[in-house]
């Protein structure tokens, strides 16, 4: 899920019993209703229980783009750009899980 914040969010943020994982940070300038410009940060976010295991973290990150198993399989089987995007996200998910679990 894409989230927006006034500040750049940490890659790993524990709030209560939840672990929020953030990646793909992008800075954006937005204009409010009065014409004032401000800077916001946007990033992808996956949320899991902080006691979740590595494989569940990987799956949660992948589910941000492919909400169902069928959607994930379809991307893989489509080949080409769809399969490349899936592989890129899969590798990012593993990297993020490794970053949390060390």
C-alpha positions in Angstrom: 0.0 0.0 0.0 1.3 3.5 -0.8 1.4 5.8 2.2 2.1 9.6 2.5 3.8 11.4 5.4 5.2 14.8 6.2 8.5 13.2 7.1 10.5 10.4 5.5 9.4 7.2 7.3 12.0 4.8 8.7 12.4 1.6 6.7 11.3 -0.4 9.8 8.9 1.1 12.3 7.4 -0.8 15.3 4.1 0.6 16.6 2.5 -1.5 19.3 2.5 -5.1 18.1 2.9 -4.2 14.4 6.0 -3.9 12.3 5.6 -1.4 9.4 8.1 -1.9 6.6 8.7 1.1 4.2 10.5 1.2 0.8 10.5 3.1 -2.5 10.7 6.5 -0.7 9.9 9.4 -2.9 9.8 13.1 -2.1 6.9 15.1 -3.6 5.9 18.8 -3.6 2.2 19.3 -3.2 0.0 22.3 -3.2 -2.8 22.7 -0.5 -6.2 24.3 -1.0 -4.7 27.8 -0.3 -2.0 27.4 -2.9 0.7 26.8 -0.3 3.4 24.3 -1.3 4.8 21.7 1.1 7.0 18.6 0.8 5.6 15.2 1.5 7.1 11.7 1.4 5.4 8.8 -0.3 6.5 5.1 0.0 5.2 1.6 -0.1 4.2 0.0 3.2 3.6 -3.6 4.4 2.3 -4.2 7.9 2.9 -7.5 9.9 2.9 -8.5 13.5 6.3 -7.8 14.9 6.6 -11.5 15.9 6.1 -12.6 12.3 8.7 -14.8 10.7 10.9 -14.0 7.7 8.7 -15.8 5.1 5.6 -14.0 6.3 7.5 -10.6 5.9 8.5 -11.6 2.3 4.9 -12.6 1.6 3.5 -9.3 3.1 5.7 -7.2 0.9 4.8 -9.2 -2.2 1.1 -8.9 -1.4 1.3 -5.1 -1.6 1.4 -5.4 -5.4 -0.2 -8.9 -5.9 -3.0 -9.2 -3.3 -3.9 -12.7 -4.3 -1.9 -15.8 -5.2 -3.7 -15.8 -8.6 -2.5 -12.3 -9.3 1.0 -13.2 -8.5 1.0 -16.4 -10.7 -0.6 -14.4 -13.5 2.2 -11.9 -13.5 4.8 -14.7 -13.5 3.1 -16.6 -16.4 2.6 -13.4 -18.4 6.3 -13.2 -18.8 8.1 -10.2 -20.1 7.8 -7.0 -18.1 5.2 -8.5 -15.7 7.5 -11.3 -14.7 10.5 -8.9 -14.4 8.5 -6.6 -12.1 7.5 -9.6 -10.0 11.1 -10.8 -9.7 12.3 -7.3 -8.8 9.7 -7.1 -6.0 10.5 -10.6 -4.8 14.2 -9.7 -4.5 13.3 -6.5 -2.7 11.0 -8.4 -0.3 13.8 -10.7 0.6 16.2 -7.8 1.1 13.7 -6.1 3.4 13.2 -9.3 5.4 17.0 -9.7 5.7 17.3 -6.1 6.8 14.8 -6.8 9.7 16.1 -10.2 10.7 19.8 -9.4 10.2 
